[in-house]
């Protein structure tokens, strides 16, 4: 099953319209936004965008979804989606440039599956390691037919023209040269300022110990595989 999703890093506040601008943070100390409200807002915006694309003729349905072109069917689909719980998973704060760099690096400079998770390969199948999040992150093995493995891998290839990383707000390209210095100045005198502990060196990542066994018509090859 496809699993399209977004990863977002959000500033813990923003600049006011005062002159000079002030930094304003959340009224509550435990969280930035209530996740249920964010989920409802995201669902509303997403479904409104789908409806607009359908009205403009950009969103079309083919194959097994041809029936969705019927207005009555489409209304029932939207009604069902509006009644479905939408999930927003919000993690704790990522504080400090080193933490932000580590978080972003996991998604901006890696492929869909690291070499260290590939275990075995033959003429028909690929076996790899994965985490079972429903069972306490236990490590499991999965074997897929070669075409199915390639299909799943290809789901992580972005379509032409799709931007992998986008910047908004004070990090937007047309305003960051102005807003980032203003934010730094405002934070100097803001009650929402967080003083960071001295930076620690980021430990080098260790290669995941595993062996990739591949076979071909000429015989077997054995080589160590390290994460990329």
SVG drawing of the C-alpha trace seen along z (x, -y; Angstrom):
<svg xmlns="http://www.w3.org/2000/svg" viewBox="-25 -50 58 71">
<polyline fill="none" stroke="black" stroke-width="0.4" points="0.0,0.0 1.3,-3.5 2.0,-5.7 2.4,-9.3 3.2,-11.7 5.0,-14.9 7.8,-15.6 7.6,-19.2 9.9,-21.2 8.1,-24.2 9.6,-27.1 8.3,-27.3 6.8,-30.7 7.0,-33.6 7.6,-37.3 4.9,-39.8 3.9,-42.8 5.3,-45.3 8.1,-47.7 10.6,-46.3 9.1,-42.8 8.9,-40.7 9.1,-37.0 5.9,-35.4 5.6,-31.8 2.7,-29.5 0.6,-30.4 1.0,-26.9 4.4,-25.5 3.8,-21.8 3.0,-21.9 2.9,-24.3 -0.5,-23.3 -3.1,-20.9 -2.7,-17.9 -6.4,-17.3 -7.0,-20.8 -4.0,-20.5 -5.5,-17.2 -8.9,-18.7 -7.3,-21.7 -5.1,-19.6 -8.0,-17.3 -10.1,-20.3 -7.4,-22.0 -6.5,-18.7 -10.0,-17.8 -10.8,-21.3 -7.7,-21.1 -8.9,-17.8 -12.3,-19.3 -10.7,-22.3 -8.5,-20.1 -11.5,-18.0 -13.5,-21.1 -10.6,-22.4 -10.3,-19.1 -6.8,-18.5 -7.8,-15.6 -9.1,-12.8 -10.0,-9.2 -9.1,-6.2 -9.1,-2.4 -10.6,-1.1 -11.4,-4.6 -13.4,-5.6 -16.6,-5.5 -15.3,-8.3 -15.9,-10.6 -19.7,-10.4 -20.6,-13.5 -22.8,-11.4 -20.0,-8.9 -17.5,-11.7 -19.7,-13.3 -20.0,-10.0 -16.2,-9.6 -15.6,-13.1 -18.2,-12.4 -16.4,-9.2 -13.1,-11.0 -14.4,-13.8 -15.7,-11.2 -12.4,-9.4 -10.0,-10.3 -6.9,-12.1 -3.7,-11.5 -1.0,-14.1 2.0,-12.7 3.8,-15.4 7.2,-14.7 9.0,-16.7 11.1,-19.7 14.2,-19.5 16.4,-21.9 19.8,-23.2 21.4,-23.2 23.1,-19.8 19.8,-18.1 18.1,-19.8 21.0,-18.7 20.8,-15.1 17.0,-15.0 17.1,-16.5 20.1,-14.3 18.1,-11.2 15.7,-12.2 17.6,-14.4 20.7,-12.3 19.7,-8.7 18.0,-6.3 14.8,-4.3 16.7,-1.5 20.3,-1.4 22.8,1.3 23.0,2.6 19.4,3.8 19.9,5.9 20.6,9.5 20.2,11.9 19.6,11.9 19.0,14.6 17.6,14.8 14.1,14.3 13.9,12.7 15.4,10.0 15.5,10.4 16.0,7.4 15.7,6.4 13.0,4.1 11.7,2.9 8.3,4.1 7.0,0.9 3.9,2.8 6.2,5.2 8.5,2.9 10.8,2.1 11.8,5.8 13.9,6.6 12.3,8.9 13.2,10.2 11.1,9.9 11.5,11.6 10.0,10.1 10.0,11.1 12.4,9.0 9.8,7.0 7.8,6.2 11.0,5.0 11.8,2.7 8.2,1.5 8.3,0.5 11.7,-1.1 10.5,-3.1 7.7,-4.6 10.4,-6.7 11.5,-8.2 10.1,-11.7 8.2,-12.6 9.8,-15.1 9.6,-18.7 8.7,-17.7 10.7,-19.6 11.8,-17.4 12.4,-20.1 10.5,-23.4 11.0,-26.4 8.2,-28.6 7.8,-31.5 11.0,-33.1 13.0,-30.5 11.2,-31.3 13.6,-32.3 12.1,-35.7 12.2,-36.8 14.9,-34.8 17.6,-37.5 15.3,-39.9 13.4,-37.7 16.2,-35.5 18.3,-38.4 15.1,-40.0 14.2,-36.7 17.6,-36.4 17.4,-40.0 13.9,-39.5 14.9,-36.2 17.7,-38.0 15.0,-39.8 12.2,-37.2 10.9,-35.2 10.6,-32.3 14.4,-32.2 16.0,-28.9 19.6,-28.9 21.3,-25.8 23.9,-23.8 27.4,-23.8 27.4,-21.8 28.7,-18.3 30.5,-16.7 28.1,-14.5 29.4,-10.9 30.2,-9.2 27.5,-6.8 28.5,-3.1 28.0,-0.8 25.3,1.7 26.9,5.2 25.4,7.3 26.4,9.4 24.8,9.1 24.8,12.4 24.2,12.1 24.2,14.9 24.5,15.0 25.0,17.5 28.8,17.4 28.4,18.4 28.1,16.5 29.6,13.3 30.0,12.1 30.6,8.6 30.1,6.4 27.4,3.8 27.4,0.5 24.7,-2.1 24.8,-4.9"/>
</svg>
